[in-house]
């Protein structure tokens, strides 16, 4: 077969090979075209496309630079440069390249979609939605764009719209697992738990090993109190994309405990998620101490001393510290699955955490003589929490639910600027930076008569200490608070007060005020 000797012929041959799926051979043709005609922008563009198709984003970027230097007005070249930047994690550069492509070719719907995805990755959600909507204005029935739109709408908390966008995708691709997962997430957030389960099960009928669907199904089952099934499904979290890389290295060299006898064995139990999750699940430690030769608990540094008082038979170490010798390991939130925990067998619902008496005495001295019943307040959590907009409230709102005559103590370390005026007007005692660890917070919790908290780690701390506690929950709370209950099988001392369907906090406040007045004899 005669070999082409000019760039145009080589590009044509490469295009033919590409249409047959022979990407490496096509890319070689484009490379020869670049050698023969190094001033030909199209040859460099084609070469970049081939390289990108082969997964070599770095080399593709170099060829694109050559192409753009020769012809800066190629929308395709700028679009591909955006794809290179996105693959390399340079999302700002990616969205800029996609924007340039759209300037050159405003009807290039794929550039609008990919710009939206880059903006999504940058957490610029409103801009992302506008860009994806621009893609849909060009291609109204494009399933990929509706899929991207659903994901952004979930980030914005616009769950009804996210569900509608996912259903639009599923109307074209009924078995698309990721769209089923998104629709299930939206349904869960809307409190439609049975509908969410049906969506997850629909996806699992196609692929029983889809880890994300299995994990999400587990969360739905746990929310509904179906613990036996829920814990089993929840174990799939370690195979889901977002958790896959979170397992510590030692989990690859030591076997996981699956329920075998622990006599004469050392079990390493390790925290895996947030501080609240850790405080919630360390309740299992005394049970394990009775079962094992030795138990080592590995937790974040801020709660080491607090956890060291759970059981004298447990050795507590900080994340990142040197590990002692051990035989088996178990992630903390994996314990219920191994132990077969049900709603009726949850250990230590009364108390398992204790404050330090010396620190408690220091706080008592600092707070001084009481002027009335002391109420500890937590009205907002960390701003980085994905559900913070739903779980937190303004301090001014919470104060509407506090009866007159109470001495108010802030149990949270940080106060947002919007809450400072209300804090000062109400005379809330705020110790801020003095709360250096959870040991400090635990001691302060023991200085108040009742804790009123949104769903944060302090709620778990107070519940784990057996402190009288009111937990204020959004309309659709985290799975552990179950559905339609005012009590908690996890914390016997807790009263749960929930938003209604309007997802507003203000209507909850009169009931809170009445509850506190009754508890505090006001």
C-alpha positions as CSV (number, residue, x, y, z in Angstrom):
1,X,0.0,0.0,0.0
2,X,1.4,3.4,-1.0
3,X,1.9,5.8,1.9
4,X,0.5,9.3,1.6
5,X,3.2,12.0,1.3
6,X,1.3,15.2,2.0
7,X,-0.3,16.3,5.2
8,X,-3.9,16.5,3.8
9,X,-3.7,12.8,2.6
10,X,-2.2,11.7,6.0
11,X,-5.0,13.4,7.8
12,X,-7.6,11.7,5.6
13,X,-6.0,8.4,6.2
14,X,-5.9,9.1,10.0
15,X,-9.6,10.0,9.9
16,X,-10.5,6.8,8.2
17,X,-8.5,4.8,10.7
18,X,-10.2,6.7,13.5
19,X,-13.6,5.9,12.2
20,X,-12.6,2.2,12.5
21,X,-11.5,2.6,16.1
22,X,-7.8,2.3,15.3
23,X,-6.9,5.3,17.4
24,X,-3.1,4.6,17.8
25,X,-2.6,4.2,14.0
26,X,-4.7,7.3,13.3
27,X,-2.6,9.3,15.8
28,X,0.6,8.1,14.1
29,X,-0.8,9.4,10.7
30,X,-1.5,12.7,12.3
31,X,2.0,12.8,13.8
32,X,3.5,12.3,10.3
33,X,1.3,15.1,9.0
34,X,2.7,17.4,11.6
35,X,6.3,16.4,10.6
36,X,5.6,17.1,7.0
37,X,3.6,20.3,7.5
38,X,4.6,21.8,10.9
39,X,2.7,25.0,10.1
40,X,-0.6,23.3,9.5
41,X,-2.9,24.0,12.5
42,X,-5.4,21.2,11.6
43,X,-2.7,18.5,11.7
44,X,-1.7,19.5,15.2
45,X,-5.4,19.6,16.2
46,X,-6.0,16.1,14.9
47,X,-2.8,14.9,16.6
48,X,-4.0,16.3,19.9
49,X,-7.4,14.7,19.5
50,X,-5.7,11.3,18.9
51,X,-3.5,11.7,21.9
52,X,-6.3,12.7,24.1
53,X,-8.3,9.7,23.0
54,X,-5.4,7.6,24.0
55,X,-5.3,9.1,27.4
56,X,-2.2,11.2,27.0
57,X,-3.5,14.6,28.1
58,X,-0.1,16.2,28.6
59,X,1.1,15.5,25.1
60,X,-2.3,16.5,23.7
61,X,-1.9,19.8,25.4
62,X,1.5,20.4,23.7
63,X,0.0,19.7,20.3
64,X,-2.9,22.0,21.0
65,X,-0.6,24.8,22.0
66,X,1.1,24.4,18.5
67,X,-2.3,24.4,16.8
68,X,-3.7,27.5,18.7
69,X,-0.4,29.4,18.1
70,X,-1.0,28.8,14.3
71,X,-4.8,29.4,14.4
72,X,-6.2,31.0,17.6
73,X,-9.7,31.2,16.2
74,X,-10.4,27.4,16.2
75,X,-13.3,26.7,18.5
76,X,-12.4,22.9,18.4
77,X,-8.9,23.6,19.5
78,X,-10.0,25.7,22.5
79,X,-12.6,23.1,23.4
80,X,-10.0,20.3,23.4
81,X,-7.7,22.5,25.4
82,X,-10.5,22.7,28.0
83,X,-10.8,18.9,28.0
84,X,-7.1,18.6,28.6
85,X,-7.2,21.1,31.5
86,X,-10.2,19.4,33.0
87,X,-8.5,16.0,32.9
88,X,-5.5,17.5,34.6
89,X,-7.6,19.1,37.3
90,X,-7.0,22.7,36.2
91,X,-10.7,23.6,36.3
92,X,-10.2,27.4,36.1
93,X,-8.2,26.9,32.9
94,X,-10.8,24.5,31.6
95,X,-13.7,26.8,32.0
96,X,-11.7,29.6,30.4
97,X,-10.9,27.4,27.4
98,X,-14.5,26.3,27.0
99,X,-15.7,29.9,27.3
100,X,-13.2,30.9,24.5
101,X,-14.6,28.1,22.4
102,X,-18.1,29.4,22.9
103,X,-17.1,32.9,22.0
104,X,-15.8,31.5,18.7
105,X,-18.8,29.2,18.1
106,X,-21.8,30.2,20.3
107,X,-23.8,27.1,19.2
108,X,-21.2,24.6,20.4
109,X,-23.4,23.0,23.0
110,X,-20.8,20.5,24.2
111,X,-18.6,23.4,25.2
112,X,-21.4,25.0,27.2
113,X,-22.0,21.6,29.0
114,X,-18.3,21.0,29.8
115,X,-17.9,24.6,31.0
116,X,-20.9,23.9,33.3
117,X,-19.2,20.8,34.6
118,X,-15.9,22.6,35.2
119,X,-17.8,25.4,37.1
120,X,-19.6,22.7,39.1
121,X,-16.2,21.3,40.1
122,X,-15.2,24.8,41.2
123,X,-18.4,25.0,43.3
124,X,-19.6,27.9,41.3
125,X,-23.0,26.3,41.1
126,X,-25.2,29.2,39.9
127,X,-22.8,29.8,37.0
128,X,-22.6,26.1,36.3
129,X,-26.4,25.9,36.0
130,X,-26.5,28.9,33.7
131,X,-23.9,27.3,31.4
132,X,-25.7,23.9,31.3
133,X,-29.0,25.7,30.6
134,X,-27.3,27.4,27.7
135,X,-26.3,24.0,26.3
136,X,-29.9,22.8,26.7
137,X,-31.2,25.9,24.9
138,X,-29.2,24.6,21.9
139,X,-30.0,20.9,22.4
140,X,-33.2,20.7,24.5
141,X,-33.4,16.9,24.6
142,X,-29.7,16.2,25.4
143,X,-29.7,13.6,28.2
144,X,-26.1,14.3,29.2
145,X,-26.9,18.0,29.8
146,X,-30.0,17.1,31.8
147,X,-27.9,14.7,33.8
148,X,-25.3,17.5,34.5
149,X,-28.2,19.8,35.4
150,X,-29.6,17.4,37.9
151,X,-26.2,17.2,39.7
152,X,-25.9,21.0,40.0
153,X,-29.5,21.3,41.2
154,X,-28.8,18.8,43.9
155,X,-25.9,21.0,45.0
156,X,-28.2,24.0,45.1
157,X,-30.8,22.1,47.2
158,X,-33.4,22.5,44.4
159,X,-34.5,18.9,44.8
160,X,-37.8,18.9,43.0
161,X,-36.1,20.3,39.9
162,X,-33.2,17.8,40.3
163,X,-35.7,15.0,40.4
164,X,-37.4,16.3,37.3
165,X,-34.1,16.6,35.4
166,X,-33.1,13.0,36.4
167,X,-36.5,11.7,35.3
168,X,-35.9,13.4,32.0
169,X,-32.6,11.5,31.6
170,X,-34.3,8.2,32.7
171,X,-37.0,8.7,30.1
172,X,-34.3,8.2,27.5
173,X,-32.0,5.9,29.4
174,X,-34.1,3.9,31.9
175,X,-31.2,1.9,33.3
176,X,-28.7,4.7,33.7
177,X,-27.3,4.0,37.2
178,X,-26.0,7.4,38.0
179,X,-29.3,9.1,37.0
180,X,-31.1,6.6,39.2
181,X,-28.8,7.4,42.1
182,X,-29.4,11.2,41.6
183,X,-33.2,10.7,41.4
184,X,-32.9,8.6,44.6
185,X,-30.9,11.3,46.4
186,X,-33.5,13.9,45.4
187,X,-36.3,11.7,46.6
188,X,-34.5,11.1,49.9
189,X,-34.1,14.8,50.4
190,X,-37.8,15.3,49.7
191,X,-38.7,12.7,52.3
192,X,-39.9,10.2,49.7
193,X,-38.0,7.2,51.1
194,X,-40.0,4.4,49.6
195,X,-39.7,6.1,46.2
196,X,-35.9,6.4,46.7
197,X,-35.7,2.7,47.6
198,X,-37.6,1.8,44.4
199,X,-35.2,3.8,42.3
200,X,-32.1,2.2,43.9
201,X,-33.6,-1.2,43.5
202,X,-34.4,-0.5,39.9
203,X,-30.8,0.3,39.2
204,X,-29.6,-2.8,41.1
205,X,-31.8,-5.0,39.0
206,X,-29.5,-4.1,36.2
207,X,-26.2,-4.2,38.1
208,X,-26.4,-5.7,41.6
209,X,-22.7,-4.7,42.2
210,X,-23.2,-1.0,41.7
211,X,-21.6,0.2,45.0
212,X,-23.1,3.7,45.0
213,X,-26.6,2.4,44.6
214,X,-26.0,-0.3,47.3
215,X,-24.6,2.4,49.7
216,X,-27.5,4.8,49.0
217,X,-30.0,1.9,49.4
218,X,-28.4,1.2,52.8
219,X,-28.9,4.8,53.9
220,X,-32.5,4.7,52.9
221,X,-33.1,1.5,54.8
222,X,-31.4,2.8,57.9
223,X,-33.5,6.0,57.7
224,X,-36.6,3.7,57.8
225,X,-35.2,1.8,60.7
226,X,-34.6,-1.4,58.7
227,X,-31.3,-1.9,60.4
228,X,-30.4,-5.5,59.6
229,X,-30.6,-4.9,55.8
230,X,-29.4,-1.3,56.1
231,X,-26.0,-2.1,57.8
232,X,-25.2,-4.8,55.2
233,X,-25.9,-2.4,52.4
234,X,-24.0,0.4,54.1
235,X,-20.8,-1.6,54.0
236,X,-20.7,-1.0,50.2
237,X,-19.6,2.6,51.0
238,X,-16.0,1.4,50.8
239,X,-16.4,0.4,47.1
240,X,-18.2,3.6,46.1
241,X,-16.2,6.2,44.3
242,X,-16.2,8.9,47.1
243,X,-15.0,6.5,49.8
244,X,-12.8,4.2,47.9
245,X,-9.6,6.1,48.6
246,X,-10.4,6.8,52.3
247,X,-9.3,3.5,53.7
248,X,-6.0,3.7,55.6
249,X,-3.0,1.8,54.2
250,X,-3.1,-0.7,57.1
251,X,-6.5,-2.0,55.9
252,X,-4.7,-3.5,52.9
253,X,-2.2,-5.4,55.1
254,X,-4.4,-6.6,58.0
255,X,-7.6,-8.5,57.8
256,X,-10.9,-6.9,58.6
257,X,-12.9,-8.3,61.6
258,X,-16.0,-10.0,60.4
259,X,-17.3,-11.4,63.7
260,X,-14.9,-14.2,64.5
261,X,-13.9,-14.8,68.2
262,X,-11.5,-12.1,69.5
263,X,-10.1,-13.8,72.5
264,X,-6.4,-13.3,72.7
265,X,-6.6,-11.0,69.7
266,X,-5.9,-7.3,69.3
267,X,-8.6,-5.4,67.5
268,X,-7.9,-2.0,66.0
269,X,-11.1,0.1,65.6
270,X,-10.6,3.2,63.5
271,X,-12.6,6.4,63.0
272,X,-13.6,6.9,59.4
273,X,-15.9,10.0,59.1
274,X,-16.7,13.1,61.0
275,X,-16.3,13.9,64.7
276,X,-20.0,13.5,65.3
277,X,-20.0,10.0,63.7
278,X,-17.0,9.1,65.8
279,X,-18.7,10.2,69.1
280,X,-21.9,8.5,68.0
281,X,-20.3,5.1,67.5
282,X,-17.6,4.9,70.2
283,X,-20.5,3.6,72.3
284,X,-19.5,0.1,71.0
285,X,-16.1,0.1,72.7
286,X,-17.0,-1.3,76.1
287,X,-18.7,-4.2,74.4
288,X,-15.6,-4.9,72.3
289,X,-13.4,-4.7,75.4
290,X,-15.4,-7.6,76.9
291,X,-14.9,-9.6,73.7
292,X,-11.3,-9.0,72.8
293,X,-7.9,-9.6,74.2
294,X,-7.1,-6.0,73.6
295,X,-8.9,-3.1,71.8
296,X,-7.1,-0.1,70.3
297,X,-9.2,2.9,69.2
298,X,-7.8,5.3,66.7
299,X,-9.6,8.7,66.6
300,X,-8.9,12.3,65.6
301,X,-6.6,14.1,68.0
302,X,-9.3,16.6,69.4
303,X,-11.2,13.7,71.0
304,X,-8.5,11.4,72.2
305,X,-8.6,12.3,75.9
306,X,-12.4,12.3,75.9
307,X,-12.5,8.8,74.4
308,X,-9.7,7.6,76.7
309,X,-12.3,7.7,79.6
310,X,-14.8,5.4,77.8
311,X,-13.3,2.2,79.1
312,X,-9.9,1.7,80.9
313,X,-9.4,-1.5,79.0
314,X,-9.2,0.4,75.6
315,X,-6.0,2.0,74.4
316,X,-6.8,5.3,72.5
317,X,-4.4,6.8,70.0
318,X,-4.6,9.7,67.6
319,X,-4.9,9.5,63.9
320,X,-1.5,9.6,62.3
321,X,0.3,8.2,65.4
322,X,2.4,5.0,65.3
323,X,0.2,1.9,65.4
324,X,0.8,-0.8,67.9
325,X,0.8,-4.4,66.8
326,X,-2.7,-5.7,66.0
327,X,-4.4,-8.7,64.5
328,X,-7.6,-7.4,63.0
329,X,-9.2,-4.0,62.2
330,X,-12.7,-2.7,61.8
331,X,-13.9,0.8,60.7
332,X,-16.0,2.3,63.5
333,X,-19.2,2.6,61.5
334,X,-18.7,-1.0,60.4
335,X,-19.3,-2.4,63.9
336,X,-23.1,-2.5,63.8
337,X,-23.0,-4.7,60.7
338,X,-20.6,-7.1,62.4
339,X,-22.4,-7.1,65.7
340,X,-25.9,-7.3,64.1
341,X,-27.2,-4.2,65.9
342,X,-30.9,-3.5,65.7
343,X,-33.0,-0.7,67.1
344,X,-33.6,-2.8,70.2
345,X,-29.9,-3.8,70.8
346,X,-28.2,-0.4,70.5
347,X,-25.6,-0.3,73.3
348,X,-25.2,2.5,75.9
349,X,-28.3,4.7,75.1
350,X,-27.9,6.4,78.5
351,X,-24.3,7.5,78.7
352,X,-20.8,6.4,77.7
353,X,-18.9,9.7,77.6
354,X,-17.6,11.6,80.7
355,X,-16.1,15.0,81.2
356,X,-12.9,15.7,83.2
357,X,-13.8,16.9,86.7
358,X,-10.9,19.4,86.9
359,X,-11.9,21.1,83.7
360,X,-15.5,21.1,84.8
361,X,-14.5,22.9,88.0
362,X,-12.6,25.5,86.0
363,X,-15.6,26.2,83.8
364,X,-17.9,26.4,86.8
365,X,-15.6,29.0,88.4
366,X,-15.4,31.0,85.2
367,X,-19.2,31.0,84.7
368,X,-19.7,32.2,88.2
369,X,-22.9,32.2,90.2
370,X,-26.0,31.1,88.3
371,X,-28.7,33.7,87.4
372,X,-31.2,31.1,86.3
373,X,-31.4,27.7,84.6
374,X,-28.4,27.3,82.2
375,X,-29.1,26.4,78.6
376,X,-26.3,25.4,76.3
377,X,-26.9,26.5,72.7
378,X,-25.6,25.2,69.4
379,X,-27.4,26.8,66.4
380,X,-24.9,26.3,63.6
381,X,-22.3,23.8,62.5
382,X,-19.2,24.0,60.3
383,X,-19.8,25.9,57.0
384,X,-18.0,23.2,55.0
385,X,-20.6,20.5,55.9
386,X,-22.6,19.7,52.8
387,X,-25.9,19.9,54.6
388,X,-25.1,23.0,56.6
389,X,-27.7,25.2,54.9
390,X,-30.4,22.8,56.0
391,X,-29.2,21.9,59.5
392,X,-28.1,25.3,60.8
393,X,-30.1,28.4,61.7
394,X,-29.6,32.0,62.7
395,X,-29.0,32.5,66.4
396,X,-31.8,35.1,66.4
397,X,-34.2,32.4,65.3
398,X,-33.2,30.0,68.0
399,X,-33.5,32.6,70.7
400,X,-37.2,32.8,69.9
401,X,-37.5,29.3,71.4
402,X,-35.8,30.1,74.7
403,X,-37.9,31.1,77.7
404,X,-37.2,34.2,79.7
405,X,-35.1,33.8,82.8
406,X,-32.5,31.4,81.4
407,X,-28.7,31.9,81.5
408,X,-27.5,31.2,77.9
409,X,-24.1,29.6,77.2
410,X,-22.8,29.1,73.7
411,X,-21.3,25.6,73.2
412,X,-19.9,26.3,69.8
413,X,-16.4,27.7,69.2
414,X,-17.2,29.8,66.1
415,X,-19.8,32.5,65.6
416,X,-20.7,33.8,62.2
417,X,-20.8,37.5,61.6
418,X,-24.5,37.5,61.1
419,X,-25.0,36.1,64.6
420,X,-22.8,38.5,66.5
421,X,-25.5,41.2,67.1
422,X,-28.0,38.6,68.5
423,X,-25.3,37.1,70.6
424,X,-24.5,40.4,72.2
425,X,-28.1,41.5,72.6
426,X,-29.1,38.3,74.4
427,X,-26.1,38.3,76.6
428,X,-25.1,34.8,75.5
429,X,-21.9,33.6,77.3
430,X,-19.5,32.8,74.4
431,X,-16.1,31.2,75.3
432,X,-14.9,30.9,71.7
433,X,-11.2,30.2,71.5
434,X,-11.1,28.9,75.1
435,X,-12.7,25.7,73.8
436,X,-9.5,24.1,72.7
437,X,-10.7,20.5,72.5
438,X,-13.8,18.4,73.0
439,X,-12.6,17.8,76.5
440,X,-13.2,21.5,77.1
441,X,-16.6,21.3,75.4
442,X,-17.6,18.2,77.4
443,X,-16.8,19.9,80.7
444,X,-18.8,23.0,79.6
445,X,-21.7,20.8,78.7
446,X,-21.7,19.4,82.2
447,X,-22.1,23.0,83.5
448,X,-25.5,23.5,81.9
449,X,-28.9,22.1,82.7
450,X,-30.0,21.3,79.2
451,X,-28.5,21.4,75.7
452,X,-30.4,22.7,72.7
453,X,-28.5,21.9,69.5
454,X,-28.9,21.5,65.8
455,X,-27.5,18.3,64.3
456,X,-23.7,18.7,65.0
457,X,-21.0,16.9,66.8
458,X,-22.0,18.7,70.1
459,X,-25.4,17.0,69.9
460,X,-23.7,13.6,69.9
461,X,-21.3,14.7,72.7
462,X,-24.2,15.8,74.9
463,X,-26.3,12.7,74.0
464,X,-23.3,10.4,74.7
465,X,-22.9,12.1,78.1
466,X,-26.6,11.5,78.9
467,X,-27.2,15.2,79.2
468,X,-30.8,16.5,78.9
469,X,-30.9,17.4,75.2
470,X,-33.2,18.8,72.5
471,X,-32.0,18.2,69.0
472,X,-33.5,20.4,66.3
473,X,-33.7,18.5,63.0
474,X,-34.4,19.6,59.4
475,X,-37.5,18.2,57.7
476,X,-35.4,15.4,56.2
477,X,-32.6,14.7,58.7
478,X,-29.6,12.4,58.7
479,X,-30.4,8.7,58.6
480,X,-29.7,8.1,62.3
481,X,-32.6,10.1,63.5
482,X,-35.1,7.9,61.7
483,X,-38.5,9.1,60.6
484,X,-41.5,10.5,62.5
485,X,-40.0,10.0,66.0
486,X,-39.5,12.5,68.8
487,X,-37.2,10.1,70.7
488,X,-33.9,8.5,69.7
489,X,-32.9,4.9,70.4
490,X,-29.3,6.1,70.3
491,X,-29.7,8.8,73.1
492,X,-32.3,8.2,75.7
493,X,-31.9,11.7,77.1
494,X,-32.7,13.4,73.7
495,X,-35.9,14.9,72.5
496,X,-36.1,15.3,68.7
497,X,-38.0,18.3,67.3
498,X,-38.4,18.4,63.6
499,X,-39.2,20.9,60.9
500,X,-42.5,20.4,59.1
501,X,-42.7,20.1,55.3
502,X,-42.2,23.9,54.9
503,X,-38.5,23.3,56.0
504,X,-38.7,26.4,58.2
505,X,-37.3,26.8,61.7
506,X,-39.6,29.5,63.0
507,X,-42.7,27.3,63.4
508,X,-40.6,24.9,65.6
509,X,-39.7,27.6,68.2
510,X,-43.0,27.8,70.1
511,X,-42.9,24.1,70.8
512,X,-39.3,24.4,71.9
513,X,-40.1,27.2,74.2
514,X,-42.9,25.2,75.8
515,X,-40.7,22.1,76.2
516,X,-37.9,24.1,77.9
517,X,-40.3,25.9,80.2
518,X,-41.7,22.6,81.3
519,X,-38.3,20.9,81.8
520,X,-36.8,23.9,83.6
521,X,-39.9,24.7,85.7
522,X,-40.2,28.2,84.3
